[in-house]
Amino acid sequence: KRSDWVDHVYQGLKQQTYPYWEWVVTDDMSPDKNAEKKLREIAAGDHRVIYYPQSYKKELFYNPNYGASGNVIFQMDSDDTMYPNILIMIAS
């Protein structure tokens, strides 16, 4: 439901000093399709972003590893901030 915050989260990820990240995203069945559209556009233009179509609400929340291939998984809401050095600190 928060299409206005999608760019905020994406910009924080793109500023990461750790280069090996992926972002698995979903819209969580929002009636407002603007967030889904924006997330799909980002995924189409960036190989590190994977759009995960859910078959039921909160599917990705309860199964955060769906679609992910990494060793560390963060669950983020649309209004969370990803500071530039957080991934490098965790990966080190």
Secondary structure, DSSP 8 states (H G I E B T S, - for coil): --HHHHHHHHHHHHT-SS----EEE--TT-S-THHHHHHHHHHHH-TTEEE---SSTTHHHH-TTTT--SS------TT----TTHHHHHH-
